[in-house]
Amino acid sequence: MPALKWASNQLIICGLLLGLSCQQENRQTDLVYFDVNGFIEQQIATLKDLPCDLEKNLSMDDRGEIMNSESSKDSAFWAHEFIVFRDHDINKPVLRDAYTTSKGTDEAGNRFDQYQLRDPKQLGVRSMKVYYDSEGKITSWESDYREENVLYSSKRLVRMDLEKSENGYLLNSYSVAGYHKLVFKDTVHYQVMAKLHY
């Protein structure tokens, strides 16, 4: 019975991570905030021609497994892999004035742009941070997504980290972590951590 519950929860998580992406709205030419979709497209364009090994660590309610994939991956593979990150796009007409924008520096001296939802009761992307090096190159970004209705609630934190190389900054790792709660069901916590080896 526990094995059945574990398998059922895995299917739910896969559905959340891979199938809950909303219908993409037409891209705006006038971008107000960080261009999540443009950034992801750039990563796909780079990765599809770059051999690498992908190591993924999946855990759910303290149970985990490691998945390794072959080095040959095309653009369709990466587009599927990053689908959940596209939910964090805040450049949509309905969100045009929904966020405040600020700049700052963390304790390590890294510069960042922060986007914060004006209305704390509004759902969707609550906040986002984009980090830059001294030359203005993106080194990482992270985002906090919330969803809730009478039957369901969830929280999802996503992050992508880049590492400087001879070919510029390359995606080094990415992660998705959070929980989902269905009415009359236990809360399920999950985490997916991926590491790229070039």
Order of alpha helices (4+ residues) and beta strands (2+ residues): alpha-alpha-beta-beta-alpha-alpha-beta-beta-beta-beta-beta-beta-beta
